[in-house]
Amino acid sequence: MKKVFLEDLSNIQAISGFEDDVVNYVKKIVERHRYDYKEDFMKNLTVFIPGKSHDFKIGLFAHMDEVGLMITRIEDDFIAKFAPVGGVDPRVLVGKKVRIGDKSEGVIGFKPIHLQKKSGESPSFDNLSIFVGKTSKIKVGDPVFFTTNFTACGDFYVGKAFDDRLGCAIMLELIEMEEKFPFDLYLSFVSQEEVGLRGSAVAAANLDVDLALVIEGTTAGDNPELEEAHWATHVGDGPVLVAVHSGYVIDARIFESLKQIAKKNDIPYQIKRRTAGGTDAARIARTFSGIPAGVVAVPARYIHSPISLISKMDFENTFKLVKAFVESEVALI
Amino acid sequence: MNLERLKMLLTSFGPSGREEGTRKTIIDLIKDHVDGYKVDKVGNLIAWKNGNGKNKKKVLLGAHMDQIGVVVTHVDEKGFLRIEPVGGIIPQILYGSRLNFNGIVGVVGMEEEDGETFKKNLREMTFDNLYVDVLQDVSKLSVGSFGIYDSYPIFKEDLVVSPALDDRIGCAILVELLVNVDTPYNDLYALFSVQEEHSLVGAAVGAFEIDPDLAIAVDVTDSADVPKAHKRISMVLGKGPAIKVMDSMSVSNPKVVELLKDVAERNKIEYQLEVLPFGGTDAYAFERARKGIPSAALSIPTRYIHTPSEVCDLNDADKALEVLKSLVKEEIDL
């Protein structure tokens, strides 16, 4: 599996609602092939790969947006205030370089340690600011992006936005294979997941699929300070299958068939141990008369921050599992 | 109310997302009494009886099959399980009680490394400091296995004490309706929905699929006839079903509320009115399906909801059944 898609996609800056650069990148790759694709007003882009049979339609979903910030107020003294776009912990922002809008750059600062009355004063969105230099170049509503560059580091990839560019990379890799799968396959690159599963609602309503599989980057939470029994997932233990998450109990048939397919193909897997947090599966399942949905994810440490980390093997194995799933002749029982 | 059928429903295994056991039980009970039934894409059971009325309406009556439960999140090397809730189970209820993982029973214990931890964990109990001891080989269980309370129904005069009355009492009312109403005036669609306790996904999908003229959720509601009950609610056991005017997730359609009141009054069936400052039912999902469906809920007042010992008065269930019977047998003008 090539790492170039993941590297390119991770470096692209695209928060919820501002996914254009990811859309353009995906389009550039897709246009090398002869597949039809369609876009909608939510910036979702769906690629269609006709299958050997048209009796069953599978939808794969990955979201293009990453979490970030937005300028809410510009103050004198070269300073701007901001709000989170998606779930961002304000404590991870201190001392970070960011990009604002198309061209400007800035630095997020906090009261220096010398001036804090007691140590450990907590940064919040109320008391953090971005130093932007010339404020005339920015305006309220400008998106603010993290700027971390992708690196490969031993057995790991390190970078930003793995949630969920890794899902986008896996889908591009499937498109590049130019394979004919048993069933019609729709690969949907969706917008605005991080702000409330919004793009997938429109994408799923525009497709008429019989089954959906969401490919995600998910919380690892295997930090050394936590007991193992309380981890969410563990980096290096393989693709994550989700049984229950916020907003939807994953379809039992898809959950079980992912397990079977992993076993059959000697792909390691783990089951997520926490039920908090949701994915586009919760939204897709509610579409019209219902679409049974499943989730497969790559465990990523420190997601929703300017830097995260995944295992190369987990990424490869997740691709293998998704590929084996869409290649399998087993539709819904 | 047929107690044998009610018992079968109360003792079936059906936590949110794993409703197969309950669904099968219901199918067996109704299949010879309906014009058709199907299991939809997310696992809802939809059963119908065609009406013979000239101006018939399509009436959706919904009850959710699922019950609150737990899911296994970790199995340690000695076979002890860690769990998280599926729906609104509070951890305090679990300590020292038993859970049933579809046939495998486990006991819930709490971490208590020293006196201080014991006291602290009792005070601030969370799923993080509870574990399940299944006292046997755990190889049949894994992360992702589902469990429910290990308890059973008992009957005391007109009262029933049981886990999962929320909402098997609603399922039982709809089963009785399907079994006992021969030919309704209106088209009767019974929706036995999935995942109400988790996310209302079944109700949203089922209402879209059925596309009814009106929808009524049959579910449980809180009861104020206990010491220091919630100060702002009025529902009590034994005074008939409660017609829901509002809860924290939906305001019932006033026309459907008036319809239910009118049916009850004309047929001299005792009822109460319900305003619940918290909670919600499948009606929330019904009313926003498609272009909007006039919706309300008919509730059975229940004590100790979401515990292994929920309590209902069977007379209230019987009266709810009477209201719904009359509703499907008469011409409806909304």
Contacts between the chains, C-beta under 8 A, distances in Angstrom:
chain1	res1	chain2	res2	distance
A	210	B	41	7.8
A	228	B	74	7.7
A	229	B	74	4.7
A	229	B	76	6.5
A	229	B	82	5.0
A	230	B	82	7.7
A	230	B	128	6.0
A	241	B	144	7.5
A	243	B	71	5.9
A	243	B	143	7.3
A	243	B	144	3.7
A	244	B	17	6.5
A	244	B	71	4.9
A	244	B	84	7.5
A	244	B	86	5.7
A	244	B	144	7.8
A	244	B	198	7.6
A	246	B	199	7.8
A	247	B	198	7.9
A	247	B	199	4.8
A	247	B	201	7.7
A	248	B	195	7.2
A	248	B	198	7.3
A	248	B	199	5.5
A	248	B	201	5.6
A	249	B	16	5.4
A	249	B	17	2.5
A	249	B	18	7.5
A	249	B	86	6.6
A	249	B	195	5.7
A	249	B	198	5.4
A	249	B	199	7.5
A	250	B	17	7.2
A	251	B	42	7.3
A	251	B	43	8.0
A	252	B	17	6.8
A	252	B	18	6.3
A	252	B	20	7.9
A	255	B	144	6.9
A	270	B	143	7.9
A	271	B	142	7.2
A	271	B	143	4.0
A	271	B	144	4.8
A	272	B	143	8.0
A	273	B	73	3.9
A	273	B	74	5.2
A	273	B	82	7.3
A	273	B	143	6.1
A	274	B	73	6.6
A	274	B	84	6.8
A	275	B	71	6.6
A	275	B	73	7.4
A	275	B	84	4.7
A	275	B	85	7.7
A	275	B	86	7.3
A	282	B	199	6.7
A	282	B	201	7.6
A	285	B	42	6.2
A	285	B	201	5.4
A	285	B	205	7.6
A	286	B	201	5.6
A	286	B	204	4.8
A	286	B	205	6.4
A	288	B	205	7.6
A	288	B	208	5.5
A	289	B	40	6.5
A	289	B	41	6.1
A	289	B	205	5.9
A	289	B	208	5.6
A	289	B	209	4.5
A	290	B	40	6.0
A	290	B	41	4.1
A	290	B	42	4.1
A	290	B	44	7.8
A	290	B	201	7.6
A	290	B	205	3.5
A	290	B	208	7.7
A	290	B	209	7.4
A	291	B	41	6.7
A	292	B	41	5.6
A	292	B	42	6.3
